[in-house]
């Protein structure tokens, strides 16, 4: 991974503004992304765990991850019972 954990988190979290997004990265480079319904509540729109962040080496990989998360977020809005996602 060429970017620091802080840089990677900032890129992903800011891409979902004005919604609140929280990324956590474990020492084994496994990432969890939580996207909240708005900035004021703790209501989750989407939570995806087990994302392998070791392959997020550049803009293309990060943009693909963000696109996948947005797609899942859209599908969750259509199917609210599948809020918790698995690894991408």
Buried (B, 14 or more C-beta within 10 A) or exposed (E): BEBEBEEBBEBBBEBBEEBBBBBEBEEEBBBBBBBBEEEEEEEBBBBBBEBEBEEBEEEEEBEEBBEBBBEBBEEBEEEEEEBEBEEB
